[in-house]
Amino acid sequence: MNPHITALVQTSDGYTTAPGGRPDPAYKPAYNIPAQVQALTFKDLHQLDGLNINGTKRAIYLYGRYDGVVRSLMKGGDLITVLAGVNKGVWLVVLVLEQWPDWCKVAVTLQEETPSRRGVT
């Protein structure tokens, strides 16, 4: 059995404009949530293939609702930080694979640590 872990979630809060006009993602404060990190299924990989997303990818099951990019609301994807274990790192939600009233399955891609995405101390 794959155990639940505690992850930190930062939901997207739109963006600010950095010097030079570059959009800089903004996030709400981080909070703890139980999560289940798993490999992507063949069907999940097929869905991501159409988005041309490269890098290290996983599926994460979470209680609640989380989003990838929502252009109409000018929001980027939510961030999920796994603090320990083989999946340690900051993961960006790139696609919602399943959405139910009380849980969701999201596809995530591992992010590089940059000052604008660090947010968690």
C-alpha positions as CSV (number, residue, x, y, z in Angstrom):
1,M,0.0,0.0,0.0
2,N,1.2,3.5,-0.8
3,P,0.8,5.6,2.3
4,H,-0.6,9.1,2.6
5,I,2.0,11.8,3.1
6,T,1.6,15.3,4.4
7,A,2.2,17.9,1.6
8,L,2.1,21.7,1.5
9,V,-0.2,23.2,-1.0
10,Q,-0.1,26.8,-2.3
11,T,-3.0,27.7,-4.5
12,S,-2.5,30.2,-7.3
13,D,-3.5,33.8,-6.7
14,G,-2.9,35.1,-10.2
15,Y,0.3,37.0,-10.9
16,T,2.1,40.2,-10.3
17,T,4.0,42.1,-13.0
18,A,7.8,42.0,-12.5
19,P,10.1,44.8,-13.7
20,G,10.3,44.6,-17.5
21,G,6.6,43.5,-17.7
22,R,7.2,39.8,-17.0
23,P,4.4,38.1,-15.2
24,D,5.5,36.6,-11.8
25,P,3.2,34.0,-10.3
26,A,1.6,34.8,-6.9
27,Y,0.4,32.2,-4.4
28,K,-1.7,32.1,-1.3
29,P,0.0,31.0,1.9
30,A,0.9,27.3,2.2
31,Y,-1.1,24.8,4.2
32,N,-0.8,21.1,5.0
33,I,-2.9,18.5,3.4
34,P,-2.8,14.6,3.1
35,A,-1.7,13.5,-0.3
36,Q,-1.1,10.3,-2.2
37,V,1.7,10.4,-4.8
38,Q,1.6,7.7,-7.5
39,A,2.9,7.0,-11.0
40,L,0.9,8.2,-14.0
41,T,-1.2,5.5,-15.8
42,F,-0.9,5.0,-19.5
43,K,-4.1,6.9,-20.1
44,D,-2.8,9.8,-17.9
45,L,0.5,9.9,-19.9
46,H,-1.5,9.9,-23.2
47,Q,-3.5,13.0,-22.0
48,L,-0.3,14.8,-21.0
49,D,1.3,13.9,-24.3
50,G,-1.1,16.2,-26.1
51,L,0.0,19.1,-23.9
52,N,3.6,18.6,-24.8
53,I,4.7,18.7,-21.1
54,N,8.3,17.5,-20.4
55,G,10.1,16.6,-17.2
56,T,9.5,14.5,-14.2
57,K,5.7,13.8,-13.8
58,R,3.5,12.2,-11.2
59,A,-0.1,11.9,-10.2
60,I,-1.2,13.2,-6.8
61,Y,-4.5,12.4,-5.2
62,L,-5.7,15.2,-2.8
63,Y,-8.8,16.1,-0.8
64,G,-10.5,19.2,-2.2
65,R,-10.2,21.0,-5.5
66,Y,-7.0,22.1,-7.1
67,D,-6.3,23.6,-10.5
68,G,-3.8,23.7,-13.3
69,V,-3.7,26.8,-15.5
70,V,-7.1,28.6,-15.7
71,R,-6.5,31.3,-18.3
72,S,-9.9,32.9,-17.9
73,L,-9.1,33.6,-14.3
74,M,-5.4,34.5,-15.0
75,K,-4.3,31.8,-12.6
76,G,-1.3,29.5,-13.0
77,G,-1.2,26.0,-11.6
78,D,-1.2,25.3,-7.9
79,L,2.0,24.2,-6.2
80,I,2.3,21.1,-4.1
81,T,5.5,20.7,-2.0
82,V,6.5,17.2,-0.9
83,L,8.9,17.6,2.0
84,A,10.5,14.1,2.2
85,G,11.0,10.8,0.4
86,V,11.6,9.9,-3.2
87,N,9.1,12.5,-4.5
88,K,10.6,15.4,-2.4
89,G,10.3,18.7,-4.3
90,V,8.0,21.4,-5.5
91,W,5.4,20.1,-8.0
92,L,3.3,22.2,-10.3
93,V,-0.3,21.1,-11.1
94,V,-0.4,21.0,-14.9
95,L,-3.7,19.1,-15.5
96,V,-6.7,18.0,-13.4
97,L,-7.2,14.3,-14.4
98,E,-10.2,13.6,-12.1
99,Q,-12.4,16.0,-10.2
100,W,-15.0,14.8,-7.6
101,P,-16.9,16.6,-4.9
102,D,-14.4,15.9,-2.2
103,W,-11.2,14.8,-3.9
104,C,-9.2,15.2,-7.1
105,K,-6.4,13.5,-9.1
106,V,-3.9,15.9,-10.6
107,A,-1.0,15.5,-12.9
108,V,2.1,17.4,-11.7
109,T,5.6,18.2,-13.0
110,L,8.7,18.7,-10.8
111,Q,9.8,22.3,-10.7
112,E,13.3,23.9,-10.2
113,E,13.8,25.9,-7.1
114,T,13.6,29.6,-7.9
115,P,13.1,32.5,-5.6
116,S,9.6,33.2,-7.1
117,R,8.5,29.6,-6.5
118,R,10.2,28.9,-3.2
119,G,7.5,30.4,-0.9
120,V,7.8,27.6,1.7
121,T,10.5,27.9,4.4
